[in-house]
Amino acid sequence: MRFLSILRAMAWHSVRDKINIFFNLFFPLITLLIFGYVFSGIYSQSSVNIGFYGQKLPPISGVKYIEYPSISELINAVSSQKINLGITLNGTALLAYINPVNLQSSNYYTSIVKSVADEINRSRGINSVIKVERNEISFSGKHIDYLDNLIPGILALSIFSAGIFSITASLAHFRDKKVIKKFWITPLAKWEFYAAFISEKMVESLLSIILLFVAAVVFFKPPYSIDFVRFTLTVLAGTFGMMGIGMIILLISPSARVASEVSSVLYTVIMFFSGVYFPLDLLPKFLQYIAYGLPLTYLVMAMKSAMGIAPMSNLSYYLTIAIMFFGSVLVLLGFSRIFKVE
């Protein structure tokens, strides 16, 4: 069949394109591993070095005390990051010194100071009248940390990247090199070209997601409860939706170089405002309004829902999927336009 011949040719073209392979398969994997190991280590330090001056402090599990002869030397040690945290006990006041550079770990260090204060009170026979206990109640009923929230975002970002760049790189290259025109003077049906191109890019996107997901499970063992029907629908619909956006960029770009540059800028901007790396609640209100107008935001939400870590009603989920599948219409309309121009 001509369809299979075209599919093999496009697959071979993608394999030979080293930049395409790197950015669609290996770059998301590298991003996942780097962020995964960085953030998985924030709250899992085997021992925390805490400096103190003055009175001896009670032993705390996972804490190594280092005594300093003066308060100035203790402060200098914290500021130069020789120690993670500094503490002094002055009568009834427990003073903590934290370097603002350690912003990601500040809550963790604050909890250690509270534990030290509780031990001091117990050693003096003082019991708290009201005890504050923190209980985490997640959608899945399992403990979910920052990394567990990050992985679905990286998967969604990979779908976004594969969908957009498959159009603005590969198809733009075909257009600029007049490959489509050469195809069209052969006894080739339009649907064969459409189907072969889309099928090859869908397989490429699926391989990227499978590679990322397997790496996440092997290296970080996230506690997901995956709905594989939703997961598959999210990958397929997301890829179609992002290809639709890529087609719009291609049609308004005069060349493959311009299309790739526009896509790169769009990729860089959108990934910071779509809830991939940090919650949308941290954004100022006006940026939240922008975030909820970006397609990647909803792809991240759908992926988190499919992986069982965030709620999303059936109506909202399937409406999101239906809108993303509309990207296939944009792709087909774009193909028709490109063939007409050619």
C-alpha positions, 0 to 999 in steps of 0.5 A: 500500500502507498500509505505504508510506503509513505509512513515508512518514508516519514518515519525514516525522515524523523529518525534521520532528523537528530534534532527532532529525535533529541527534542521529542524523545530525549530532551523531555526525559533529561528534563524529567530526570534533572527536575526529579532528582533536584526536587526529590532530594529537597525533603529527603536529606539524610542529615541536616547540619544545624549550628547553635550557640549558647545552651545545648539543644535536645537531640532530634532524629536526622539532625547533626548539631555543630556548636559555634563559639559566638553568635557572629560566627553562627550567622556567618556560617548560615550566610555562607551556607556552611550549615543549613540552619542556625539556632540559639536558645535565649531564655524562652525564645528560640531564634532560628537563622535561615538563609533565604537562598534555601527558599525551597527548604524553608518550610522543612527547616521551620518544622525542624525548629518547631520539633526542637522547641517541642523537645525543649518544652517536654524536657522542662515538663511543659505541654502545649495546651493546643497541639497543631497537627498537619493532615494531608488529604489528597484526591487519591488518598495517597501522599503526594509531593511536589515531584508527583505533581511535576511529572504529569506536567512534564508529560503534558509539556512533552505532548505540547512540544511534540504536537506543535513542533511536528507541524512547525518543523517537519511539515514546514520543512516539507513545504519549503523544500517543495516535497508536498508538491512532488508528492502531489504530482504522483498518483497519491491521494490526499488522505494517504499523505494526511494519514501517514503524516499524522500516524507517524507523529502520533506514534512519535508522541506516544513513544515519547510519553511511554519513555517518560512514564517508564522513566518516572516509574523506574526512578521515582516510583510515584503513587499514581492511580492511573485511569488508562482510558483517560490517559490514552485519550489525553495523549491522543487528544492533546497531540491533535490539539497541539498539532492544530496550534502548530498548523495555525503557526505554520500557516501564518509563518513565511518559512520553516525557520520563522515557524520554529522560532515562533513555536520556541518562543510560544513554548518557553512562555506557555510552560511557565504559565500553565501549572507545569512547574508551580501551582497557578495559585502562586501567580498574580490574579492577572496572570491567572486569567492568562493561564486559564486561556492557555491550552497547555493549562487544560492539558496539564489538568487532564493529565493530572486527572488521568493519573489520579492526583487531581479531581476533574469532573467528567463534564470538564474532562470530556469537554476538554478532550472534545475541544482538543480533538478539534485540533484534527479539524485545524490540521486537515484544513491546514493540509488543504490550504498547503496543498492548494498553495503548493 
